[in-house]
Amino acid sequence: MPLNWKLVVDSRNAPALADFWAAALEYEVEDASVLIGRLLAAGRIGEEAVAEHRGRRNFRGYAAIRHPDDPFDEVSGVGGGRRLLFQEVPEEKTVKNRLHMDLHSEPGGRDALVNRLEALGATRVREMDQGPAGHWWIMRDPEGNEFCAS
């Protein structure tokens, strides 16, 4: 049985951060609008549980992305494989991440990757040179979460 997982990321604006990471990783933003429509129609949730982002209904305070090649449930939109779930929390990020992603480009493509990430809203922090381990950039996503690009 394949392992399904999701990494949960605390955020201040879950849909916006999901948009950034979907574009950065070439993932798809999950679409829960069919499920939300059914839950609203059945009276299982109220409008206060729903928010709209880019023309889609989301569960307020949450957004998720999934790998485009992984299976997903067509009603809920939930991926059955590699996923990231962004959940809104009231507090701001205050310290360095204890977990981060490393994004790897094709050979010779690091500068193009870093430029693409900056165009999406990331910022460069500092360049690292680890000799045989190579060069990479420490970067921050739009909410200040650190990640590496090489």
PyMOL commands that set and color helices and strands:
alter all, ss='L'
color gray80, all
select helices_A, chain A and resi 14-25+33-41+47-49+110-120+131-133
alter helices_A, ss='H'
color red, helices_A
select strands_A, chain A and resi 5-11+28-29+50-53+56-59+62-66+82-88+102-103+123-129+135-140+146-149
alter strands_A, ss='S'
color yellow, strands_A
deselect
rebuild
show_as cartoon
